[in-house]
Amino acid sequence: MSDLFWLTDAQMARLGPFFPKSHGKPRVDDRRNLLEGTSHGDQFGRQKGGRGRLIGQTKGGMNTKLHAIYDSQGRPLNLFVTVGQVSDYIGARALVSSLPKVDWLLGDRGYDANWFREALQDKGIRPCMPGRKQRKATVKYDKRRYKRRNRIEIMFGRLKDSRRVATRYDRCPKVFLSAIALAALVIYWL
């Protein structure tokens, strides 16, 4: 098998039960069909007229933000997409209800808000994030623990190894989020 495909033989063996069964003629290579339809783009999910794209104008051009909850090993658990110029508070508000039972939450200073810190403390989670620069009173946080936040940056970098995610072929936000979820599934969970 060529190195053109993402999936190894072991990963395809795990996915095998989910493909249709062959009745008579031998099946074509499902690996080729799976990747042609998902990683290289297709016509499904595109909306006409430019509505519902969730692409925002920022200083650097058109942009989208991906917010993620990840585990201690750097694997994504929950994902949420917003327009690029929207505050990180929107992503935090959307994901706070789906936080797993953990002791600590690491986040960058974009997620620093009193309501978010209180919501975390109500769930029994200790926040480890630096305060915004505009804060009048400085916020104490564990700087050694905060250095582990590089795992999420590594996770985002690995997700962008998927060309479809990095260049955002999809206009529809649901299809784009599905492409990200598929890339995460292949990279981290198969």
C-alpha positions, 0 to 999 in steps of 0.5 A: 500500500502506498504512503499516500494514505493516512491510515495504516493497516492496523487502523483499517482493521479497526475500521473494517467492521463499519464498512459495507460487506461484500456480496459477490464481487470483492470490494475496492480498497475502502482506504482510498474511498474513505480518504478521497471523500473526506480528506481531499474535499467533496461537494457536500456541505457547501452552502450557496450564497456565502451564508453560514460560513463562520469565517471572520475578518481579522487583521491577518485576513479571514480566520476561524478559531477552534476551541478545544478541551483536551485530556492530560495526554493532549488528545481532544475531547470536545471541539467548538468553532467560532468566527476569528474576531470573536472573543475567547469567552464565547468558546469558553461559555460553549464548552464550560458545561461539557468539562470533564471531572478534573482537578486543573484546567490550563488555559491561555490569558484569552480565557481569563474572566471572573465568571469563567473562573467562578464557573470552574471553581463551582465545578471543583476545578482549579484554573491555571491561567495567567490574568489579562494584562488589563486586570487591576489585581494580578492573578496568581497561577502555577507557572510550572503547571502552566508550561504543560499547556504546550500540549494543546499547541502540539495538538493544534499543530498535529490537527493542521497536518491534515491539509483539509483542516489547515487550509479550510476547504469547507465553507460550512462550519458543520462540515469543517468541524466534522473534518477536524473531528475526523482528523482528531479521530485518526490521529489520536484515537485509532 
